[in-house]
Amino acid sequence: MSKPKLLQNKLLRSLIFPLILLVIAGGIYFYLAHLQGAGEPAAEDDRIVLSNHEKNAVLRMELATAAGRVVLVKEDGKWQVEEPYPVLLNQARVDDIAYSFSRLFAERVVEEDPEDLGLYGLDEPRATARAVLEGQNELVFYLGDKTSVGNSYYLQVAGSPAVYTVWRTHGVNFQATLGDLRERRLPRVIPEQVEYFRRKWPGVPEMEIRRTPELAEGEEETEFRLGFWQMEVPYGRPQWVDGTEFTKAVQGLSMLWIDEFVDDHPADLSRYGLDNPRGELLVKAGENNLHLFFGKENKDGLVYFKTAGADNVYAMRKSRLSLMEMKPFALVEKFILLAFIDKVEEVVVEAGEEEYTLTIERLEKPKAKRGKKEEEESEAIYRVNGRETEEETFKKLYQEIIGLRVDSENDQRLAAGEPEIRVRFVFATSDRQQISFGLVPYDRDFYAVVRDGVSDFLIARSRVERMLAAVRAYARAEG
C-alpha cells in the first residue's frame, strides 16, 4: 500500500474514533436527562420555569378534583396518605407527582391576562394542586382543560393571571385520585427463598410444602434428595417436589394483583364471604411473606380477598387464580424411589415365583495401590443372581428399576390385596437400612404403588412390564 493511502487511512481513523465517543456521550446524556419525567419532551434552555426545586424538598401534597381530595405526607422517607384507615401506596407513582411539583416548566404562555378563563377550563379548574416545601413555602397550581392538540393542559399558577400550557404528564399527575396512587401489586416472593407454602381452595386437596432441612450430622443419605422442598400434605407420606414446576408456580404468583379496591373499613366481612374464607394462600420466603384469604366471587367474575392482619377488602379476577386450583400431583416428583447407588448393597425384585437379586460388593483398594486422588475410592464387584456382571450392564438394569415413575393419583388411597411385585433395597449403612415398595393390581391398566403402608399413586402396568422384561432378558442371556 502506498504512503499516501496509509496516511489517508490513519487520518480517517483519527476522525472516526472521536465521533464515536461523541455519539456515546450524547446517548448517555440523553438517557440521564430522561430518567425521570418520562414522556416529557426535551426542554430548551429558555424554557419557562414555573417551579424548580429538589424533589426531596416536597413534604406535603394535596390534590383536589371532582372525584375527591387526596392529601399525601412524607414520613420517614415514605409517602403516606391522610386516611382514617391504612392504605398502601405505590411510592414510585407518588414520587412522580412530587417531581411535577418540583420541576414544572411551561411549554408556552397562552395569554398574559385572559378575559375569559372559561376558554381554558380554568373558571372551574379540573384540579387544584398544592404542595408544601421545606421552609413551609407553598406551591399552588390550577389545572384546566386539555389542549386541542391533546398532548398538554392549560395551567395557572396561584397569584398570577397568566395561562400556560404544560406537558400532559403533569396534567395526569395533578388529577390523580387515591385509586390511581394505591399499590396494586402484592408482596413478591423469590422461589429460591420459599421456606413454606400452604394452599387451601374448594374442590382441590389442601397443599402444604416445606423446605427440606439439611442432613443432620452423621445422617446417612440413602435416597436422592430431589430438590429443596417436600410436600407434606395431602399425601400419606412426604413427597419430593418437582423444583422446576414449583418454581414456575411461585413465579406465577406475580399474576396475583389487586384489580379493584372494594372496602377499606368493612362493617361486615360476611358480605364478601371473608368472615369464614373459602380459600387461603400462605407463602413464607425470607422477609417477604404473602398471606391471603379469599371469599365470594361476584357476578363480574371478581373474587373478594384480604391480606392477613388487615380488613381492607380487595378483588381480583378469577382468571388470576390458576395456582389455587392446581392439583398437588402437578407439583410432585414422579419417581417411586430413587435409591442412592453409592449406598446400595442389594436390590431384590420379586414377581410371583420369580426373584432377581442385584448385589454390589465394594472392595477397598490397598493403600499402596491408591493414586493421589483415589484415597476415598474403592473397587466394586457387580452381580445379578450371583453371577458377576459388567458395571455398565449392571447400572443399566439398576436404572430400569429406580426409573419407575407414577402416572396418577390413587383416588381410592387404598390397595386391596397383596403386592404382585415387590422391590426391596438394602443399604450399606451402619444399620443396613431397608426400603421397599410393592405393586398391587388396581385394574387392567394400573398397579397401585404401596410404600410404608401407604398407597397414594398408580403406575401404568406397561412401565412395570418394561422393567421386568429388561431384568428377565439379562437373566436368560446369562443363564
N, C-alpha and C positions, 0 to 999 in steps of 0.2 A: 504494500500500500504506500502511496506517495506521501511525502511530508505534509503538503497542503491538506490532504484528506484527513490525516491524523490530527492535525491542528484543528480542522473543522469539527471532527467528532468530539475532541476534548472540549471545544468551546460549546458545542451543543449540550453535552452532559453537564457542563458547569452552569448552563442556563436552566435546564430542566429540573435539576435537583432542588434549587431554591424555590422554584414554582410549586413543586410537590409539597415542600414544607409549608408554603404559604396556604395551599389548599387545605392541608391537615389542620393547621392552626385555625383557619376560618371555620372548619367543621366543628372543632372543639368549642370555639366561642359561640357558635350558633346553638349548640346543644345546651351549654350552660345558661345562655340567655333565655332559653325556652323551657328550662327545667320546671319553673313554676309559672302559673298564669297561662297554661297550655291553651291553645286555640286563639289567643290574642295576637293580632298582627304585630310585627316588629315596629317599635316606636322610633320616631325620628328624634334627634337631639332637641328640636324646637317644639316638642310636644307640650300640651297644656297640662300643667300639674294641678290636680285637684287635691291630692294627698300624697305625701311622700315620707313615710315613717318606717321604722323597723317593724316587721310583723309581730315580733315578740312584745312590742310596746302596747299592743291591743290587749286590754284586760277585760273588757265587757262589751258585748254586742247586743243590740235589740233590733229585731226585725218585725215590723208591724204591717200586716196585709189584711185583705178582706177575710182571709182564712183564719186569722188569729194573730197572736203576739208571741214571739219566741225571745226569751232572754237567755243569753249564754255568758257564763262567767268562767274565767280561767282560775283553777285552784290546783296548786302543786304541779303546775306544768301541764295539766289536762283540762279540757273544756267540759264543763258541767252545764246542765240546763236547769233553770229555776222552775221546777215542777214539784208538786206535793208527793210524787211517787218516783222511785228510782227509774231512770231512763238511761240506757247505754247509747252513747253517741259514736258516730263514725268520725274519729278525730281528724282524719285527712280531709274529709268533706268540710268540716267546720273550719279547719285551718285555711282552706281555700277562700272562705268568706272573709277571714281575718286579712288575707292577702288583698282582697278587693278594697277593704278599708284602708290598708296601709300604703298601697301603691296604686292610686287611681289616677289615670290620665285620660283626658278628653280627646276625642278624635278631632272635633271641631266645635267652634262656637256657632250655634244656630241663630240666636238673637241675643243682643246685649240687654235689652229692656223690652220684653214682649208685652203687647197689649192684651192678648188672649192666650192664657195658659192652657185653655181647653184644647187648642190646636195640637198640643203635645201630650195631652193626658195628664197635665200637671195641676189642673184646677182641683182634681181629686186624685192624688198620686196613687199609683198601684201599690207602692211600698214606701214606708219611711224607715230608713236605716240609720241607726245611731251607734256610735262606738265611743267608749271612754278609754283614753290612753294613759300611759304613765304620766304623772303630774296632773291628772284629772282634766286634761284637755279633752274636748268633746268634738266629734265629727258627726254631722247630720247631713244626710243626702235624701232627696226626694226623687223617686223613680217614676217616670211617665210611661207612655206607650212605646211599643217597638216601632222603629222607623219603617218606612215603606220598603226599604231595601231588605230589611229583615235580619241584618247582622249586627244591629246596635239598638240602643234605647236612648230616649231623651232623659236628661237628668238635670236637677238643680242642686246647688249647694246652699244650705241654710245661710241666710244673711245676704245672699246675692240674687238679683233678679235674672241673671243670665241663664240661658238654656244651652246645654251642651249635649253632644252625643257621646256615649261610652260603649265600649265593646260589649256584645251580648252576654259574655260570661259574667260580667259584673251585674247585669240586669237579672240573670237567673239566680245569682247568689243572694241578691238583696230581696228576692221574692221567696226564698226558701222557707218551707214550713217545717214543723218539728218532724213530720213524717219523712221529709227529704233528708233529714240530718241523722236519723236514727241508724244504729248499726243493724244491718240485716244479716250479717254473717254470724254464724255460731262458732264457738271455740274450735280451732283447728288442731287436730292431733296428728302426730308423725307415727306412721305404722311401726317403725323400729322401736319406738318408746312405749308402746302399749304394754301395760302390765296386767290389765284386767278388762274384760269385755262381758257385758250381760245384755241380752235382748229378750224382751217379752212382747208377744204380739198374738192376738187371737187367731186361731186357725193353724198355727205352727208351734212346734215344741219350744219351750224356753231354751235358750242357748247361753252357756257360760264358758268362757275361755280365760285361761290364766297363763302367764308366762312361766315356763318351766324353770325351776331352780337349778343352779349348777350342781354337779355331782358333789356329794359330801366327801370329805376327806376319808379315804380308804374304801369308798364305794366302788364296786367293780361294774363296768358297763357291759351288759350282755345284749342289748338291743341298740340299733342305730337311733340316735336322737334326731328325729326327722323334722327339726325346726326349733323355733323359740317357744312355741305355745302348745298347750294341750287343752282339749275340750273336755270339761268335767261334767257338763250337763248338755244333753239329756240322756246320754248312753249309760249302760250299766257299768262300764269301766272307762277310765280316761282314754281318749283317742288323740293321736297326734294331729295337729292342724296343718293343712297344706299352706305353707308360708306364702306362696305366690298368690293363691286365691284370697287368703285373709288380707294380705297387703292391698289387693285390689278393692276388697270390701271396705277397708278402713279409708283408703283414698277416696272411695265413693261417698264418704261422709261429707265431703265438700259440697255435695249436691243438696244437703240439708240447709235450708235457707228460710228466713222469715219473709213470707210473701205478703202478710197482712198483720198490722198491729191492731188487735181486737179490743182489748180492755186492760188498762193499766191498774185498775183497782176494782176487780170483780166483787160484787156483793155476794154472789152465789156461784161457786165453781161448778156446781152440778148442771148449770145451764149449758156448760161446754163439755160435760162428761169428764171433768177433771177432779171432781170430788173423790171418785174412785176410778183412776185412769185405767184404760184398757190396754195400754202399751207403755213400755219403759225401755230406754236405751241408756246404758252407763258405760262409758269408756274412760279408763284411767290411763293417762300417758304422761308421766313426768309431772310438770307443773300445769299442763293443760288437761283438764277433765271436762268431759261432755256428759251431762246428765239431764235427760229429757223425759217428760211424762206426756202421753198422748191421750186425747179424749175423743169426742164425737167427730164425725165427718158431716159437714153441712151440705146443702143442696148444690153448692157450686163446686163440689169436689175438693174443698179445703178441709184439712184435718186440724183441729184445735190442739195446741200443745203449750206447755210451760216448762221453764227450767226449774231444777231443784233449788229450793231456798228462796224463791220469788213467786209472787202471784200473778205477774203480768201474763196475760193470755195472748198468744200469737196464733197464726195459722199458716200452714204451708200446703202446697198442692200434694195430693195423694201420690201423684206420679213420682215424687221425690223419694218415696219410702220403699223402694225395692229391697233394700237391705233388711227392712223389718219383716218382709215376707219371705226372705231367703230360708231354704231348708238347711238344717245343720249338715246334712250329708254332703252338701256342695262344698263344705269347707274342710272336711276330714281327709287325711291321707288314706289311701285305699289299700295299702299293703296289710296283709293279715299279721305278719310277724317278720320283721327284718332283723334276723339274728346276726350279731357281730361275729364274723367268721374267725377273727383273731382270738376269740374266747371259746369257740365251739370245739367240743371234743367228739361229739357223736350226734348224728341225726338218724332217727328211725322213722320210716314211712310204713304204715300198716294199711292194707286194703284187703279186707276179708281174710282169706288164708295166706295172702302174700305178705311178705315182710322184707324190707330192704334197709340195710344199715350202712351209713356212710360214717367213716371214722377218720380222725386226724390225730396222728401220733407225732408229737413235737419232740425233737431231739436237740438238746442244747449243744452248740458247737464247742469243741475243746478250745480253751483259751489260746493254745499255741497256733491254732488254725484260723483264728479270727483276724480279719483285716482291721485297719484303723477305724473304719466306720461300721464295723459289724459287732460291736460289743453287746448289743441287745438282740442280735439276730439268732434265730435257731432254725435248724432244718426240720422238715416235716415229711412224714410218710402218709400218703392218702390211700385209703382202702374203700372198696364198695363190696359189701357182703364178704369181707375178709380177704378179698383179692386186691393186691396193690395196683394202683392205677396212676396214670399221669396227672400231674397237678392241674393242667388245663382242662382235661376231661372231667375231673372231679368238680372243679369250680363251675363248669357248665351245668352239671346236674344240680349242684347246690343253688345256682341262680334260678333254675326251674322251680325249685321248692320254695325259696324265700320270695320269688317273684309273684306268688299268688296274690291277686287283688280282688277285693269285694266289688260287687256290681250294684247293690242297692241295699236299702234298709230292710230288716226283717220286721214287717208290720205286726207280726204276732208276738215278737220278742220272746218266743219260746221255741224249743226244739224238741219235738216228740220223738222218743226212741233213742237207740244207741247210735253212736257215730259209725258210719260205714267206712270212713277213712280217718286215720289218726296220724298226726305228725308230732314228733317229740324231739326237742333239742336238749342235749346235756352239755353244760358249760364247764370249762376248766377253771372254775372259780374255787375259792377256798372251801366252799360248802357243796361243790358240784351241783349248782343250781340247775333245775329242770323247768322248761317252759314247753307247753304243748297246746295244741288245738285239735278239735275234731270237726268232722263234716257229716252232718245228719241230713238224710234226704228230706227235702222240703216239698218239691213237686218234680215233674218230669224234666224241668229245665234248671233247677237250682238246688244247691245244698245250703243248709243253714250252718253258719260258722259258729262254733261254740268254743269260747276261751274263758277260763276261770269261772265256768258255770254260767256264763252269760252269752246270749245269742242276739247280737244287735244287727247283724248283717247277713246278706245272702251272697253266694258266689255262683257264677254260671258253671254248670257241670262241664261244659266244653273246656273251660280253663283247667279244671282238675284233671280231666281226661288227658289233656296235652302233657301235663306234668307227669302223670303216671306212665304215659306212653314213652316218655323220654327215659325214665328210670328203668322200665321193663326192657326197652331196646338195648340199653347198655348191659343189663344183666344177662340177656340172651346172647349178646355178642361175646361176653366173657365166659359164658357157660360152655 
